[in-house]
């Protein structure tokens, strides 16, 4: 029994998983060190850990909610969210391949045989841009449409940022995001299957480029209090400090900095706001019921309840948008 358990654990400890975990830890540690060095004048080893893991953040109710939510979501991911992403992209890719292929009379890939290095690089860049644009559009929609906002409020309800806050996303929101991801990335992938028979992603030292992307965009770090900026590179890549502004309760920062990896989408669509150097932010929601999101009930059930109320109100209105006359005496 123990041997089987050990074998299962070792199967999951692949080189890529271990390298990813190592890079994630190293990125977080270096970011904390840089932020500490730039912030504190009198430096000490003990104070560094107090800066990196302040008690008022780690022991906050929001941080406890993040930890419980992260654990319970890990139980759901293998059964729902991860397979769904592959299914939706594959389905749209197949439909694109068949429809566009029939329209253009393409029945075999234009490039026969294994893809060359230039094709692999072009394919990888195309898919990175497709996924990033897809995320930007869905993220903007989350802030625009009330039903999606009720789900997205789960993420914005964090009053402190502790790294795993990046996963403070309602499972239904995750599922809808993956469904939407099937559109733009799915179409892009479907087009590529008409060009090359076997397009594969670039790997760097054996690590998939999408994993490298997740490390580069520093999703863990940008959901902390470490104000990290990339300098001139901010014009291309959205740095952690710019994303932290997105979580600010200051009305000037509402609906800004939607990007995932690249910052030029926000600049292109007019949603970019550049924070002042070392600017501090207060995180959370301004709603009266914001405190209700610091429990598993508030994170899982409350959004569904509020969505139901929105739908009920909508059904009680006529097509013209006027309330239906009451049948009560």
C-alpha positions in Angstrom: 0.0 0.0 0.0 2.8 2.4 1.0 4.8 1.4 -2.1 1.9 2.2 -4.3 1.4 5.6 -2.7 5.1 6.4 -3.1 5.0 5.3 -6.7 2.1 7.6 -7.4 3.8 10.5 -5.8 7.0 9.9 -7.8 5.0 9.7 -11.0 3.8 13.2 -10.4 7.3 14.5 -9.6 8.3 14.8 -13.2 11.3 16.9 -14.2 9.0 19.6 -15.5 6.9 19.8 -12.3 10.0 19.9 -10.1 11.7 22.5 -12.3 8.5 24.6 -12.4 8.1 24.5 -8.6 11.8 25.4 -8.2 11.5 28.3 -10.6 8.4 29.5 -8.9 10.0 29.4 -5.5 13.2 31.1 -6.8 11.1 33.9 -8.5 9.1 34.6 -5.3 12.3 34.6 -3.1 14.2 36.9 -5.4 11.2 39.2 -5.8 10.8 39.4 -2.0 14.6 40.1 -1.7 14.5 42.9 -4.3 11.4 44.5 -2.7 12.9 44.3 0.8 16.3 45.7 -0.4 14.5 48.7 -2.1 12.1 49.4 0.8 14.1 48.9 4.1 17.1 51.0 5.1 18.5 48.9 8.0 18.6 45.4 6.8 18.7 42.1 8.7 18.1 38.5 8.1 15.2 38.3 10.6 13.5 41.4 9.3 13.7 40.1 5.8 11.3 37.2 6.7 9.1 39.6 8.7 8.9 41.7 5.5 8.3 38.8 3.2 5.7 37.1 5.5 4.2 39.9 7.7 1.9 38.6 10.4 -0.8 41.1 9.6 -1.0 39.5 6.1 -0.5 35.8 6.8 -2.9 35.8 9.8 -5.6 37.9 8.1 -9.0 36.3 7.6 -8.6 36.8 3.8 -5.4 34.8 3.8 -7.0 31.9 5.8 -9.9 32.0 3.2 -7.3 31.8 0.4 -5.7 28.8 2.0 -8.9 26.9 2.5 -10.1 27.8 -1.0 -6.8 26.7 -2.6 -7.0 23.3 -0.9 -10.6 22.6 -1.9 -10.1 23.8 -5.5 -7.1 21.4 -5.8 -9.6 18.6 -5.3 -11.8 19.9 -8.1 -9.2 20.8 -10.7 -8.3 17.3 -12.0 -11.9 16.3 -12.5 -13.3 19.5 -14.1 -11.2 22.4 -15.0 -8.1 21.0 -16.6 -9.9 18.5 -18.9 -12.4 21.1 -19.9 -9.7 23.5 -21.3 -8.3 20.8 -23.5 -11.8 19.7 -24.7 -13.0 23.2 -25.7 -9.8 24.2 -27.5 -9.7 20.8 -29.3 -13.4 21.0 -30.3 -13.1 24.5 -31.8 -9.8 23.6 -33.5 -11.4 20.5 -35.1 -14.4 22.6 -36.3 -12.1 25.3 -37.7 -10.0 22.7 -39.4 -13.0 21.0 -41.1 -14.8 24.2 -42.0 -11.9 26.3 -43.2 -10.4 23.3 -44.9 -13.6 22.7 -46.8 -13.9 26.3 -47.7 -10.3 26.7 -49.0 -10.2 23.1 -50.4 -7.3 22.2 -48.1 -7.5 18.5 -47.3 -3.9 17.9 -46.2 -1.5 20.1 -44.2 0.4 22.6 -46.3 3.7 21.5 -44.6 4.1 17.8 -44.7 6.2 15.9 -42.1 7.5 17.2 -38.8 7.5 20.9 -38.2 10.8 22.7 -38.6 12.2 25.1 -35.9 10.8 28.3 -37.6 7.4 26.7 -37.8 7.6 25.7 -34.1 8.6 29.2 -33.0 5.9 30.9 -35.2 3.3 28.4 -33.8 4.3 29.0 -30.2 4.3 32.8 -30.5 0.9 32.7 -32.3 -0.6 30.6 -29.5 0.9 32.8 -26.8 -0.7 35.9 -28.3 -4.0 34.0 -28.9 -4.2 32.9 -25.3 -3.2 36.3 -24.0 -5.7 38.2 -26.1 -8.4 35.7 -25.1 -7.7 36.3 -21.4 -7.7 40.1 -21.8 -11.2 40.0 -23.5 -12.7 37.7 -21.0 -11.2 39.7 -18.1 -12.7 42.9 -19.5 -16.1 41.1 -19.8 -15.9 40.0 -16.2 -15.9 43.7 -15.1 -18.5 44.7 -17.6 -21.3 42.1 -17.3 -23.1 41.7 -13.9 -23.3 37.9 -14.0 -19.6 37.5 -14.7 -18.8 40.2 -12.2 -20.5 38.3 -9.4 -18.2 35.4 -10.1 -15.1 37.6 -10.5 -15.8 39.4 -7.2 -14.4 36.2 -5.5 -11.0 37.1 -6.8 -11.3 40.8 -6.0 -12.6 40.1 -2.5 -9.1 39.3 -1.3 -8.1 42.0 1.3 -4.5 40.9 1.4 -2.4 39.2 -1.3 -0.6 36.0 -0.3 0.6 34.5 -3.6 -2.1 31.8 -3.8 -4.6 34.6 -4.1 -4.0 34.1 -7.8 -6.1 30.9 -7.5 -8.9 32.7 -5.6 -11.2 32.2 -8.7 -14.6 30.6 -8.5 -14.7 27.1 -10.2 -17.6 28.2 -12.5 -15.6 31.3 -13.5 -12.6 29.0 -14.3 -14.9 26.8 -16.4 -16.4 29.7 -18.3 -12.9 31.1 -18.9 -11.8 27.8 -20.4 -14.9 27.7 -22.6 -14.1 31.1 -23.9 -10.4 30.1 -24.3 -11.7 27.6 -26.8 -12.7 30.4 -29.2 -9.6 32.4 -30.1 -6.9 29.9 -29.2 -9.1 27.1 -30.7 -9.4 28.9 -34.0 -5.7 29.7 -34.0 -4.8 26.1 -33.3 -7.3 24.9 -36.0 -5.7 27.1 -38.6 -2.3 25.8 -37.6 -3.4 22.2 -38.2 -4.1 23.2 -41.8 -0.6 24.5 -42.1 1.5 21.9 -40.3 0.6 18.3 -39.5 2.3 18.2 -36.1 2.8 21.7 -34.7 4.5 21.5 -31.2 5.3 24.1 -28.7 8.8 25.4 -28.0 10.4 23.9 -24.9 13.3 25.6 -23.0 15.6 23.1 -21.2 12.7 20.6 -21.4 10.1 23.0 -19.9 7.0 23.9 -22.0 6.9 27.5 -23.1 3.5 28.0 -21.5 5.0 27.1 -18.1 7.8 29.5 -18.8 5.1 32.1 -19.6 3.5 31.5 -16.2 6.9 32.0 -14.5 7.6 35.2 -16.5 4.3 36.8 -15.9 5.0 36.2 -12.1 1.3 35.5 -11.3 2.3 34.3 -7.8 4.4 37.4 -7.2 1.9 39.9 -8.5 -0.6 38.6 -6.0 1.7 39.6 -3.1 2.6 43.0 -1.6 6.0 43.0 -3.4 6.0 46.0 -5.7 8.1 44.6 -8.5 8.6 46.6 -11.8 10.4 45.6 -15.0 11.5 49.1 -16.0 11.4 49.6 -19.8 10.2 46.0 -20.2 6.9 47.1 -18.7 5.9 48.4 -22.2 5.7 44.7 -23.3 5.2 42.6 -20.1 2.7 43.5 -17.4 4.7 43.7 -14.2 3.4 42.7 -10.7 3.1 46.3 -9.5 0.9 47.2 -12.4 -1.4 44.2 -11.8 -1.6 45.1 -8.1 -3.2 48.4 -9.1 -5.9 46.3 -10.8 -6.9 45.1 -7.3 -7.0 48.6 -5.8 -10.2 49.9 -4.3 -9.4 53.4 -5.5 -12.1 54.4 -8.0 -9.3 55.7 -10.3 -8.1 52.2 -10.7 -11.4 50.5 -11.5 -11.5 48.4 -14.7 -7.8 49.0 -15.5 -4.8 46.8 -16.3 -6.7 43.7 -17.4 -3.7 42.0 -19.1 -2.2 38.7 -18.2 1.3 38.5 -19.6 1.5 41.4 -22.2 0.8 45.0 -21.3 0.2 46.2 -24.8 -3.4 45.0 -24.9 -4.3 47.5 -22.2 -2.4 50.2 -24.0 -4.2 49.3 -27.3 -7.7 49.3 -25.8 -7.2 52.3 -23.5 -7.3 50.5 -20.1 -3.7 51.0 -19.0 -2.9 53.0 -15.8 0.7 53.2 -14.7 1.1 53.4 -10.9 3.5 55.8 -9.2 6.8 54.2 -8.2 6.3 52.3 -5.0 2.7 53.4 -4.8 0.7 51.5 -2.1 -2.7 50.1 -2.7 -5.6 49.0 -0.5 -7.1 45.7 -1.8 -10.6 44.3 -1.6 -14.2 45.3 -2.4 -16.1 48.4 -1.5 -19.4 46.5 -1.3 -21.2 46.5 2.1 -21.1 42.7 2.1 -17.3 42.4 1.3 -16.7 40.6 4.7 -19.0 37.8 3.6 -16.4 36.6 1.0 -13.9 35.5 3.7 -15.3 32.0 4.1 -15.8 29.0 1.9 -19.6 29.7 1.8 -18.9 33.2 0.7 -16.4 32.1 -2.0 -18.3 29.2 -3.4 -22.1 29.7 -2.7 -22.6 33.5 -2.3 -21.7 34.3 -6.0 -24.2 31.7 -7.2 -26.9 33.1 -4.9 -26.3 36.6 -6.2 -26.3 35.4 -9.9 -29.6 33.7 -9.2 -31.1 37.0 -7.9 -29.9 38.8 -11.0 -31.5 36.2 -13.2 -34.8 36.3 -11.2 -34.9 40.1 -11.5 -34.3 39.8 -15.3 -37.1 37.3 -15.7 -39.5 39.6 -13.9 -39.1 42.2 -16.5 -40.8 42.5 -19.8 -38.8 42.5 -23.1 -39.1 46.2 -23.1 -37.3 46.3 -19.8 -40.3 47.4 -17.7 -41.3 45.6 -14.5 -44.1 43.1 -14.9 -47.4 44.2 -13.2 -47.9 42.5 -9.9 -50.7 39.9 -9.7 -50.9 40.5 -5.9 -54.1 42.3 -4.7 
